[in-house]
Amino acid sequence: MTGAVGGNVANKFRQTFRVVQKDALHWFPGHMSRGLKQMQQRLKTVDCIIEVHDARVPISGRCHEFNHTITGLKPHIFVLNKKDLADQNYNDKIIEKLNFEGISNVLFTNFTKDTDPGMKKILPLAKKLIEESNRYNRTFEPEFSIMIIGVPNVGKSSLINRLRNVHLGKSNATHVGAVAGITRSVLTRIKISEKPSVYVLDTPGILTPRVSNVYDGLKLALVGCLQDHLVGEETIADYLLFWLNKHERFEYVKVLGLPEPKDNILEVLSMIAAKLGRAKKIKNFDGKYVMKLDLVSAAEYFIRLFRTGQFGHFCLDIDQLKSNDEEMELM
């Protein structure tokens, strides 16, 4: 439904997004700092790195700390998961951008399906890269060791469980949750395959200590890589509305049953809350309780529709991909 709402309707919308609480995007809890140090310490026992990200934020979703501390030292596979929610029309441009940044071995996956082609390629590719590499202190080790890294809530634990299910026929070995930050430490090794024996290390989701670009932080929050309450559900919902309007993605109008595209998030949330009957009792300034529309609940609903694909498929990094095209033309 891109552009389906006619005319130059996009011209009436905000062209920039104003964030009041920028500190909310700098969430870097102690377990992440400890986890990054643990990962560095365990590198000498690892043969390959599998870096997992959300395919909707293939560029801005990366943790740049990995570039300096983890990746580049071992064979490396870059996995873009949740492709079922991403706009795959941009896959070629994404690969071109990542190759331009020195990243190869890019796979697009959907960990919810054990028949996914990208999923099936991960372990064979990892074995191939390890066999072709100089393993240094691990040259004579008969077993392979792989570290799974990535930002929170992109499917690292799901990947381990899926690899274990498919290649070893075993049940889940690590906890999976829909909330960012479930895995808190570098766990003991988990076996995922035989002949040769292959073990993986699960790791906590790691974010860059300071998000240098507010928009990148908001995109991470939008796809669920940050816990919603830390940024604020209404702020995330407002950014979602801003992004959809800016890129003329007006599918939300039909899904929400709105008369036309809106630029005011309070108006949108009020309509959602009224339609769904979402209200809560609040103590008024005079001490009496009154019923008011529950805008936080409405924001959660709006965000959930986006995250579950009800508004369509998205690449939130299309602006970065366009800028890459311009850089390539200048070279």
C-alpha positions as CSV (number, residue, x, y, z in Angstrom):
1,M,0.0,0.0,0.0
2,T,3.0,2.2,-0.4
3,G,1.8,5.6,-1.7
4,A,-1.8,4.3,-1.9
5,V,-3.1,7.3,0.0
6,G,-3.0,9.7,-2.9
7,G,-1.5,13.1,-3.7
8,N,1.3,14.7,-1.9
9,V,0.0,13.7,1.5
10,A,3.5,13.0,2.8
11,N,4.4,16.6,2.5
12,K,2.3,17.5,5.6
13,F,4.2,15.2,7.9
14,R,7.2,15.9,10.2
15,Q,10.5,15.7,8.4
16,T,12.6,15.2,11.6
17,F,11.9,13.3,14.8
18,R,12.5,15.0,18.1
19,V,13.6,12.9,21.1
20,V,13.4,14.4,24.6
21,Q,14.9,11.5,26.6
22,K,18.0,10.5,24.6
23,D,19.6,8.8,27.6
24,A,17.0,6.0,27.3
25,L,18.8,4.8,24.2
26,H,22.1,4.3,26.0
27,W,21.0,1.1,27.8
28,F,24.2,-0.9,28.5
29,P,23.6,-2.9,31.8
30,G,26.3,-4.5,33.8
31,H,25.7,-7.9,32.4
32,M,26.4,-6.7,28.9
33,S,29.7,-5.2,29.9
34,R,30.7,-8.4,31.7
35,G,29.5,-10.4,28.8
36,L,31.7,-8.6,26.3
37,K,34.7,-9.2,28.5
38,Q,33.8,-12.9,28.8
39,M,33.4,-13.2,25.1
40,Q,36.9,-11.7,24.5
41,Q,38.4,-14.1,27.0
42,R,36.8,-17.1,25.4
43,L,37.9,-16.2,21.8
44,K,41.0,-18.4,22.1
45,T,38.7,-21.5,22.5
46,V,36.6,-20.6,19.5
47,D,37.0,-21.5,15.8
48,C,34.3,-19.5,14.2
49,I,32.0,-16.5,15.0
50,I,28.3,-16.4,14.0
51,E,27.0,-12.9,14.3
52,V,23.2,-12.6,14.3
53,H,21.1,-9.5,13.6
54,D,17.5,-8.5,12.8
55,A,17.0,-8.4,9.0
56,R,14.9,-5.2,9.4
57,V,17.9,-3.3,10.7
58,P,20.8,-4.9,8.8
59,I,23.0,-1.8,9.0
60,S,22.0,0.2,12.1
61,G,21.4,-3.0,14.1
62,R,25.0,-3.9,14.4
63,C,27.1,-3.6,17.5
64,H,30.2,-1.7,16.4
65,E,32.1,-3.0,19.5
66,F,32.3,-6.4,17.8
67,N,34.4,-4.9,15.0
68,H,37.2,-4.0,17.4
69,T,37.0,-6.8,19.9
70,I,35.4,-10.0,18.4
71,T,35.0,-10.3,14.7
72,G,37.9,-10.1,12.2
73,L,39.9,-12.4,14.4
74,K,38.2,-15.7,13.5
75,P,36.1,-17.0,10.5
76,H,32.9,-15.0,10.6
77,I,29.3,-15.6,9.4
78,F,26.9,-12.7,9.3
79,V,23.3,-13.9,9.8
80,L,20.3,-11.6,9.2
81,N,17.4,-13.3,11.0
82,K,13.6,-12.6,10.9
83,K,13.7,-12.3,7.1
84,D,10.0,-13.2,7.1
85,L,9.3,-9.7,8.6
86,A,11.9,-7.9,6.4
87,D,11.5,-6.3,3.0
88,Q,13.6,-8.8,1.0
89,N,13.6,-6.5,-2.1
90,Y,16.6,-4.8,-0.4
91,N,18.7,-8.0,0.1
92,D,21.1,-7.3,-2.8
93,K,21.7,-3.8,-1.6
94,I,22.3,-5.0,1.9
95,I,24.8,-7.5,0.8
96,E,26.5,-4.9,-1.3
97,K,26.7,-2.5,1.6
98,L,28.0,-5.1,4.0
99,N,30.6,-6.3,1.4
100,F,31.6,-2.6,1.0
101,E,32.3,-2.6,4.8
102,G,34.4,-5.8,4.6
103,I,31.7,-8.3,5.7
104,S,31.2,-11.4,3.6
105,N,29.4,-14.7,4.2
106,V,26.0,-13.1,4.6
107,L,22.9,-15.3,5.2
108,F,19.2,-14.4,5.5
109,T,17.3,-16.7,7.8
110,N,14.0,-17.4,9.6
111,F,14.8,-19.4,12.7
112,T,11.1,-20.3,13.2
113,K,11.3,-22.8,10.3
114,D,13.7,-25.7,10.3
115,T,13.3,-26.0,6.5
116,D,14.6,-22.5,5.9
117,P,17.3,-22.5,3.2
118,G,19.5,-20.0,5.0
119,M,19.2,-21.9,8.2
120,K,20.4,-25.1,6.5
121,K,23.5,-23.3,5.2
122,I,24.8,-22.1,8.5
123,L,26.5,-25.2,10.0
124,P,28.0,-26.5,6.6
125,L,29.4,-23.0,5.9
126,A,30.8,-22.8,9.5
127,K,32.5,-26.2,9.1
128,K,33.9,-25.2,5.7
129,L,35.3,-21.9,7.0
130,I,36.9,-23.6,10.0
131,E,38.5,-26.3,7.9
132,E,40.0,-23.7,5.6
133,S,41.3,-21.5,8.4
134,N,44.5,-21.4,10.4
135,R,43.2,-22.6,13.8
136,Y,46.4,-21.6,15.6
137,N,46.3,-23.0,19.1
138,R,43.3,-25.2,18.1
139,T,44.9,-26.9,15.1
140,F,44.9,-30.4,16.7
141,E,41.5,-30.1,18.5
142,P,39.2,-32.7,17.0
143,E,36.0,-30.7,17.9
144,F,34.8,-27.4,16.5
145,S,33.8,-24.5,18.7
146,I,31.5,-21.7,17.5
147,M,30.5,-18.5,19.4
148,I,27.1,-17.0,18.7
149,I,27.0,-13.2,19.1
150,G,24.6,-10.3,18.4
151,V,22.5,-7.6,19.9
152,P,19.5,-8.6,22.2
153,N,16.4,-10.3,21.0
154,V,17.5,-11.2,17.5
155,G,17.2,-15.0,17.9
156,K,20.6,-16.2,19.1
157,S,19.2,-18.7,21.5
158,S,16.6,-19.8,18.9
159,L,19.5,-20.4,16.5
160,I,21.3,-22.7,19.0
161,N,18.1,-24.6,19.7
162,R,17.3,-25.0,16.0
163,L,20.8,-26.2,15.1
164,R,20.6,-28.7,18.0
165,N,17.1,-29.9,16.9
166,V,18.1,-30.3,13.3
167,H,21.6,-31.7,13.4
168,L,21.6,-33.6,16.7
169,G,17.9,-34.4,17.1
170,K,17.9,-33.1,20.7
171,S,15.5,-30.8,22.6
172,N,16.1,-27.2,23.4
173,A,19.2,-26.4,25.4
174,T,18.8,-22.7,26.1
175,H,16.0,-20.4,27.2
176,V,14.2,-18.3,24.6
177,G,12.2,-15.2,25.4
178,A,10.4,-12.4,23.5
179,V,12.0,-9.7,25.7
180,A,15.5,-8.2,25.0
181,G,18.1,-9.3,27.5
182,I,17.1,-12.9,28.4
183,T,20.5,-14.4,28.2
184,R,22.7,-12.9,30.9
185,S,26.1,-14.8,30.6
186,V,28.3,-16.8,28.4
187,L,26.9,-20.3,29.0
188,T,28.7,-23.6,29.1
189,R,29.2,-25.2,25.8
190,I,26.2,-26.7,24.0
191,K,26.7,-29.6,21.6
192,I,24.8,-29.2,18.2
193,S,26.4,-31.7,15.9
194,E,28.5,-34.9,15.5
195,K,31.2,-36.0,13.1
196,P,33.0,-33.8,13.9
197,S,31.6,-32.7,17.2
198,V,30.5,-29.1,17.1
199,Y,29.8,-27.0,20.2
200,V,28.4,-23.5,20.5
201,L,28.6,-20.8,23.1
202,D,25.5,-18.7,23.7
203,T,26.2,-15.1,24.7
204,P,24.2,-12.2,26.1
205,G,22.9,-9.7,23.7
206,I,25.4,-6.8,23.5
207,L,24.6,-3.2,22.5
208,T,27.1,-0.5,21.8
209,P,27.7,1.4,25.1
210,R,26.7,4.7,23.6
211,V,24.3,4.8,20.6
212,S,25.9,7.5,18.5
213,N,22.9,8.0,16.3
214,V,19.5,8.6,18.0
215,Y,17.7,7.2,15.0
216,D,19.7,4.0,15.1
217,G,18.7,3.6,18.7
218,L,15.0,4.2,18.0
219,K,15.1,1.6,15.2
220,L,16.7,-0.9,17.6
221,A,13.9,-0.1,20.1
222,L,11.2,-0.5,17.4
223,V,12.2,-4.0,16.5
224,G,12.5,-5.0,20.1
225,C,16.3,-5.0,20.7
226,L,15.7,-2.7,23.7
227,Q,13.2,-3.3,26.4
228,D,10.2,-1.1,25.6
229,H,9.8,0.5,29.0
230,L,13.4,1.8,28.9
231,V,12.7,4.0,25.9
232,G,9.0,4.4,26.5
233,E,6.2,2.7,24.5
234,E,4.7,6.1,23.4
235,T,8.1,7.3,22.2
236,I,8.6,4.1,20.2
237,A,5.1,4.3,18.8
238,D,5.7,7.9,17.8
239,Y,8.9,7.0,16.0
240,L,7.1,4.2,14.2
241,L,4.4,6.7,13.0
242,F,7.1,9.1,11.9
243,W,9.0,6.5,10.0
244,L,5.9,5.1,8.3
245,N,4.8,8.6,7.1
246,K,8.2,9.7,6.1
247,H,8.6,6.7,3.8
248,E,5.0,6.8,2.6
249,R,4.1,3.4,4.1
250,F,0.4,4.0,4.9
251,E,-0.7,0.4,5.4
252,Y,-1.4,1.3,9.0
253,V,-4.3,3.5,8.0
254,K,-6.4,0.6,6.7
255,V,-5.2,-1.8,9.4
256,L,-6.2,0.6,12.2
257,G,-9.3,1.7,10.4
258,L,-8.3,5.4,10.4
259,P,-10.0,7.9,8.0
260,E,-6.6,9.1,6.8
261,P,-2.9,9.2,7.7
262,K,-2.1,11.0,10.9
263,D,1.0,12.8,12.1
264,N,0.0,13.2,15.7
265,I,0.7,10.1,17.8
266,L,-1.7,11.1,20.6
267,E,-4.5,11.3,18.1
268,V,-3.6,7.9,16.7
269,L,-3.3,6.3,20.2
270,S,-6.5,7.8,21.4
271,M,-8.3,6.4,18.4
272,I,-6.8,2.9,19.0
273,A,-7.6,3.0,22.7
274,A,-11.2,4.1,22.1
275,K,-11.7,1.4,19.4
276,L,-10.3,-1.3,21.6
277,G,-12.0,-0.1,24.8
278,R,-8.6,0.4,26.5
279,A,-9.1,2.6,29.5
280,K,-7.8,2.9,33.1
281,K,-8.9,4.5,36.3
282,I,-6.7,7.5,37.3
283,K,-6.8,9.7,40.4
284,N,-7.7,13.2,39.4
285,F,-6.2,16.4,40.9
286,D,-9.3,16.7,43.1
287,G,-8.8,13.3,44.6
288,K,-11.6,11.7,42.5
289,Y,-11.0,8.8,40.2
290,V,-11.8,9.1,36.5
291,M,-11.6,6.8,33.5
292,K,-9.0,7.8,30.9
293,L,-7.9,6.3,27.7
294,D,-4.9,3.9,28.2
295,L,-2.4,5.4,25.7
296,V,0.4,3.1,26.8
297,S,-1.7,0.0,26.1
298,A,-2.6,1.5,22.7
299,A,1.1,2.2,22.0
300,E,1.9,-1.4,22.8
301,Y,-0.8,-2.6,20.4
302,F,0.5,-0.3,17.6
303,I,4.0,-1.5,18.1
304,R,2.9,-5.1,18.2
305,L,1.1,-4.8,14.8
306,F,4.4,-3.6,13.3
307,R,6.5,-6.3,14.9
308,T,4.2,-9.1,13.8
309,G,4.2,-7.9,10.2
310,Q,0.6,-6.6,10.1
311,F,1.7,-3.4,8.4
312,G,3.9,-5.3,5.9
313,H,7.6,-6.0,5.4
314,F,10.2,-3.5,6.2
315,C,13.9,-2.5,5.9
316,L,14.3,0.3,8.3
317,D,17.8,1.1,7.0
318,I,16.7,2.1,3.5
319,D,18.2,5.6,4.0
320,Q,21.6,4.1,4.8
321,L,21.4,1.9,1.7
322,K,20.7,4.9,-0.4
323,S,23.6,6.8,1.0
324,N,25.8,3.8,0.2
325,D,24.7,4.0,-3.4
326,E,25.9,7.6,-3.5
327,E,29.2,6.7,-1.9
328,M,29.8,4.0,-4.5
329,E,29.0,6.5,-7.3
330,L,31.7,8.9,-6.0
331,M,34.4,6.2,-6.0
